[in-house]
Amino acid sequence: MMKFLNKFRKDEDGAVTVDWVVLTAAVVALAGVAYGAISDGAGALSTSTGSFIEGKDPGATE
């Protein structure tokens, strides 16, 4: 039993998997935050552009 426990304690294969899972979760979270920021900005820009275009007379020349 001690031999098994010592081998289990020295085995590092699972630690690499945990590192990748944490790294992937961090990347996904960062992508979600970036998407939220870009989405809000794009929505505001399209609303502003729509308001600007609504105020213009298509037959008028400037």
N, C-alpha and C positions, 0 to 999 in steps of 0.2 A: 504494500500500500504506500509506503514512503517513497518507493521508487517512482510510482505513478504520480504522486504529488509533486515531487521534485521535477519530473519531466513536464508536467502541466504548468508549473510555475515558470519554467525557463522558455516555454513555447511562446513565440511572439507573433505567430500567424494571425491570431485574432485581433491583436493590437493594430495591425495594418488595416484591417477591415473597419475597425472603429474609427480610425483616422479618416479613411475615405468617406465614411458615412457622415461624419461631422463636417468635413470639408464640402461635401455635396449639399448638405443642408444649408450651410452658410451661403453657398453660391445661389441656391434657389431662393433663399430669403432676400438676398441682395438684389436679385433679378426682380422679385416681386415689388420691392421698394422702388426700384428704378422705373418699373412699369407704371406704378401709381403716380410718380412724379411726372413722367412724360405724358401719361393719359390726361392728367388734370391740365397741364399746360396746353396740350393740343386741343382739348375741349374748349378752353377759354379763347384760344386763338381763332378757332373756327366760329365761335359765337361772335367775337368782335368783327371778324371778316364779314359774316352774314349781316350784321347790323350796319356796317359801312356800305355794303352793296345795296341794301334795302333803301338807304337814303339817297341813292343816286337816280337821276332821271335818265332813262336810256336814250331819249331823243336830244338831250342837252349836249352842247359842245362846250368844253372849257378851255 
